Amino acid sequence: MTGIPLIIAFVIAIVAMIFLISKLKVHPFLAIMAVSLVLAIVAGIPLKDIPGVIGSGFSGTFSSIGIVIILGAFIGAVLEKTGAALKLADMVIKLVGEKNPELAMELMGWVVSIPVFCDSGFVILNPIRKALVKRTGKSSVAATVCLSCGLYIAHVFIPPTPGPIAAANTLGAGEYLLLVIGMGVLCSIFPLIAGFLYAKFIGKKIKSADELGGKDEVVKTYEELKAEFGELPSGWNAIAPLIVPIILMALSSVSSMAGWQGWFADFLTFLGTPIIALAVGAIFAICQLFGAKKGGDFYNVTNDTLKVVGPILFVTAAGGVLGKVISSSNMVEFIKSNAGVLQTLGIFFPFLLSAILKSAQGSSTVAITTTAGIVAPLLGVLGYTTPAEIALVVMAIGAGAMTVSHANDSYFWVVTNFGDMTPEQGYKTQTLMTLIIGIAAMVEIFLLSLVF
């Protein structure tokens, strides 16, 4: 199957998946895997190849972010065990005040995601989010949406994140990377505002599981929680497991951008790989655990972490299977071959093309790089030739790559599960938020295109 019938089949598959999860209460893992298998058959992927496609999509997700999620969750568990998360919350409150925890999470996410993938960034910063919610009594959902929003915006707009760098190089703006970075910062304004306002709105409508609690659960104040730990870790001990991985990944990105060569550059690249960087962070966390004289809990903390992340990993991997099925079908090629129809849309053309690819296969980075490859030979036709205009095209592609995050996107499941929300709540928060910030970003980009 190809062409319009395949697009229709994909839409039906997404609707069926949402219905199974939201209305029939089928576990997301089973629903996504079943829909992926049926879609693979309907899309015409040879039967003998389907097991390989499913296996590749499943294992690919594990190899890309599986260990990252485990290590990040372990660090978070240690931060909670030692009271370091509460110490970090205190530090953040001193900077922004108790009335603005959502804004604090959004801006932290935006800064952290410049060198770090948004999946990793959310896992790293989630303990701070949870502690801030306890510290201020504000909406957990609003803080989750703000954190996700800030991370996502920088992820698609600002180098040295791989997607924007690849798009800039493909479109011929590799020599103007500083301009692309500046444009990414500028184009973040509208979506950051829109995401913050939506988070405040939806936080009043939806309550996550950690806010509802159990009937017999004793709700403790922040002061009571803090008293249980006695003396909290120092500021450096509290932040080291989080900041060291971020610094290592940032140094690796700087090395790559600067084109450094030799053993030192290779060493920085090694340390900056998310798995290695977070492993270093985990070592700092272990030192923190033993420093707090809680080394006897090391085994239990590790075991509990694996129990918590297990369901997250499997659902995330199932989303990878759906994305792999889509990319193995003829859908992407059909979109490419019919790109000419969209050329008359000007700056909206790269946005819509990227949004279609993003929604279809799940990965923002794939959507950015694929769209850039399609748009590159059309820049002259579209009339975008100056460095500033090309940088705007990169931004339009990035805005499309945010629109939208749903069940075939690993980030959707990371945010939903770590935010203690159901999949149905995830559609109302993460999916709608990415639609809103994508449109807000595109409005700003269009206005800027009238100036540049």
N, C-alpha and C positions, 0 to 999 in steps of 0.2 A: 504494500500500500504506500502511496505517496500523495503529494499535493494536498489539496483542500480536505479530502476525506481523512488523511492522517492528522491534520490539524484538529478536525472535528473529533476524531477518536481520542486525541490527547485531552481535549477539553472535557469530554465525557468521562475519561479516566480520572481526571482531577476531581470532578464533581462526585463520582462514585466513591473515591477515596475519602473525601470529606464527609460524605453521607455515612459511610461505614464507621468512621472514627467518631463523629459527633453524635449521630442519631442512634446507630445500632450498637455503639459502645464496643466495637471490635478493637482489640489492642492495635495501636499504630503499627507495630512491627508486622503483624499478620496482614493488616489492611494494605500497607504499602507494598509488601512482597507479593501479595495476590494480584493487586492492580498492575504491578510491574510485569509479572508473568503474562497476564492476559494481554497487556498492551504490546509486549514483545511479540506475541503470536499474531495479533491483529496487524501490527506494523510490518509484518512480513519478514522479520528476522528469521533466517533458516533455523529449523528446530534443533539441528545439531550444534548450532552456535549459541543458542539461548543459555544453556548452563554456564558456558564460559563468560558470557556477558554479565550474568547475574553474579558469578563468582568474582569477576574483575571489579564490578561496581562495589561489591561488599568489601573485598579485601583492600581495594584502593582507598576507601574511606578510613579503614583501620590504620593503614600505613601512613596516611597523611595527617590525621589528627587524633587517632586512637590513643597513642601513648601520651600525646600532649594533654588530652583530657584527663587521663589517669594521674599524671604528674601534677597538673594544675589543681585537680580536686584534692590530691594528697596535701599539697601546700596549703590549700584553704582549710582542710581539716586540722592541720597542725596550728594554723593561725587561730582557729577557734578554740582549740584545746588549751593553748597557752595563754589566751587572753590578748594575743597580739592584734587580733582583728578589732577588739575594742580600743586598743591603743591607737590604731590607725584611724578609727572613727573619731577619736578625740582630736587627732592631728588635723583631720579634714574640717571638723567643726570649727576649730580655731581659725581656719583660713576663710571659710565662707559663711559661718554662722549657722545656728540651728534651724533657721527658717528656709535654708536653700540646699537640702541634701540632694534633691533631684538634679539641680543645676550642677552641683559638685560632681555627681556621677557622670553627667553628660560631658562635661569639660574634661574630666579625667580620662574617660573613654576616648574622646576625640584626640587627645594628646598621645595616649598610649598606643592607639591603633596606627599612628604614622609609621612606626617601625615594626609593629607587631600585627599579625593576622587577627581579625576581629574574633574568631573562634577562641584563639588562645587568650586574647585580651579579656574576653568576658569571663573565662574561667579564672584568670589571674585576679581580676578585680571584684569578682562576686563576693568573696568574704568581706570586703570593705562595704559593699552595698548592703549586705545582710546586717552588718554591725551598725551601719548608719541608720537603717530602718529601726533597729532596736533602740538606738541612741536617741532618735528624734520622735519616734512614734508615727512617722509619715507613711504614706502608702508604699507597700513593697512593690506593687505592680508599676506605679509611676517611676520608682527608682530603677526597676528592671528595664522599662521602656526607654528611659533616658540614657542608661548605660549602653544599651544595645544601639540606640540612635547615634550617640557620639562615636562609638567604635565603627559603625557601618559607614558613616560619612567620610571619615578620614581614610578608611579602607579603600574606597573607590575613587577618591579625589587626589590624595596627596602622596607623591613619591616620598620615601623609597618603597612603599607598598608595591609589590610586583606588577599588579594590573595596570595602574597609571604609568609606571615606567615603561612597560611593554608597549602600551598604546602610544606614548610619546615617541618612542623610538620608531615604531612602525609608521607613524604619520610624519616622521621627519623632524620632530621637535626634540630629539635627544640632546642636541647641543644647547637647548634653551630650557633645561630641566629646572633651573631656578625660577624661571617664568611660570612653568607649569605648577611648581610648588606654590608660588604666590597666588596663582589663579585658583588653585585648589583651596587655599585658605580663604580667599575672597568668596568663592562659591559655596563655602560651608555656612555662611551667615543665615540665609533664608531657611535651609533645612534644619539647622540647629534650633532656630526659633520655633519653627513649625513642629518639630519633634518634641520640644519641651512643652509647648502648649497642649499638644495632643496627649502627652504623658500625664499632665496634670488633670486633663479631662477624663481620660479612661481610667485613671487611678481611683476616681470617685465611683466608677460604675462596676469595676471588677475587683474581687478579692481573691488573692492567691491562697494556696493551701497553708502556707506558713502564717498567714494573717488570720485565717479562720481557726486553726488549731483544733484540738479535740475537746469534747465536752468536759472532760475531767482534767484538762491540762491547766496547770497553774501558771498564769502569766506573771512573769517577773519584771520588775522595773529594771532600767539600765543600771541604776546604782546597786541593786541586789546582784545582778549578773557580775558587775565589776568587783564587788566584795568577795565573790566566790573565788576569784583568782588571787586575792591578796595583792601583792605587788606585781603590776603589769610589766612586761618587757620594756626595755628602752626603745626610743624611737627608731634607732638604727637597727636593732635586732628585730623589731616588728616589721620594718619595711624591706629589709635586705632580701628575703625570699622572693619578693615581688619585683623590686627595682633592679636587682642584679640581672635576672633574665632579660628584662627590658633593655638594659644598657648593652648587654652582649648582642642582642638582636639588632640594636641600633648601630653598634660598631660594625657589625657585619654588613649592614645596608650601606653605611658610609664607605666602607672599603669597596663594595661593589660599584657604587656610584662614581667613586674617584678612580676606578680602574686600577687599583693597586695590584701588584703582582708579587710573587715570591712566597716563601714559607710563612712569613708573618700574616700575609693576606689569607693564605690557606688556613692558618690557625684561627684567625678571626671568623672566617666562614664556618669552620667547624664548630666553634663555640657559639656562633650566632644561629645555628640551626635550631628551630624551636624545641626539638626533642632534647638536645644537649643543653641548651640554655635553661630549660625548665628543670632538667636533671641537676644542674648546678644550683638552681633555686631550691630544689628539694633537699640538697645537701645542707644548705643554710637553714632550712626548716628543721631538719633532723638535729642540727646543732642547737637550734632554739629549743626544741623539745627536751633535749638532755640538759640544756642550761637551766630550764625551768624545773629540773628534777622530776620530770615526767617520762623518763626514758622507759619505764616499765610499761607504758601505754603504747609503745612504738608498734608492737605487733597488732594490737586491737585497732589502732588508728588506721594502719595499712589495710587491715581486713575490712573494716567498716567502709573505707574509701572505695574498695573494689566492689562491695555490695551496692553502693550508691551509684557508681558510674556504669555498672553492668547494663542496666536497662537503657541508659542514655546512649551508650556505645552501639547497642544493637539497633535501636530505632534510627540513630544517625546513619549507620551503615546501610539500613534499608532505604533511606533517602538517597544514598549514593547509588544504590541499585537502580532506582527509578531514573536518576540522571543519566546513568550509563545506558539504559535502554533507549532513552530519547536520543542521546548522541550517536548510538549505533544504528538508529533508523535513518530514514531519508529526510527527516524534518528539517535539520539544519541546512542540508544542501538545497532543499526546496526554498527555504527562506533566502539563502544566498542568491539563487538563480532568479528570484523575483524582486531583488533589491531595487531594481530600476524604477519600480512603481512608486517607491518611497522617496526618490531623489528630489521630487518637486517640493518636498516639505522643508527643505533648507536645513537649518540647525536642528529641527525636530527629527530629521531623518536618522542621524546616528542614535538619538535618544530612543526612538521607537524600535529601531532594529535591535539595540542592546536590550531593551526591556522585553522584547519578544523572546530573544535568546535566553535571557536570564530566567524568565518565567517558565520556559520550556525545559531547560536542563539543570537549573539550580545553582550553578557556580557563577559568582560574580566575576571572578578572574577569567573564566572561560568566555563569558559574555563580552567582557572588555576586549580581550585579545582577538576573538573571532570578529567582532564588529570592526575593530581597528583594521584588520586585514581586508575586510570588505570595503571600508570607506576610503582607505588610503589611495587607491587609484581614481577615486571620484572627487577628491578634494578640489581639483581644478574646475570640474563641472559644477560643484556646489558653490564655488566662489570663495573658498577659504584657503588663502595662500600665505598670509603674513604670520609671523610667530604667534602673535596674540590671538589671531583667528584660529590657528591650529590648536592652541592651548584650550580655547573654548570648545572645540570639537572633542578634545580629550575629556573635558568636563561633562559634555553632553552624553558621551558614551558612559562615563562613570555614573551619571544620574540614572541612566537607563538600567545600569547593572544593579541598582538598588531596588528596582521596581519589577516584581515584588518578591519578598522572601516567604516561601511557603513550604509545604511538606517535602519537596525534593531538594531542599537546601539544608545542609548540615547545620548551618548557623541557626535556622529556625528551631531545630530540636535542642541545640545547646541553650538558647535563650529560654525556650519553653520549660525545659526540664530543670535547669539550674534556677529559674525564676519561680519554681513550684507552681506552674500553671498547667492546665489541661490543654490538649491540642485545640479544642474549640476556643479556649481563651487565647491561645497563641494566634489564631486567625484574627481575632478582634484586636489584639495588641500588636504583635510583631508584624503580621502581614499588612494590616491597615496602616500601621506607622510607616512601613517602608514605602507604601503607595503614596502617603501624604508627603513624606520628605523627598521622594523622587520627583513629584510634581512641583513642590516648592523649589527644589534645586533647579528644575528646568525653567521655571518662571524667572528666576534670577539670571540664569544663563542667557535666556532670550533677551532680557533687558540689557544685559552686558553686551550682547551681540549688536544691539542698536548703537552702542557707543564705540566699540572697537572696530 
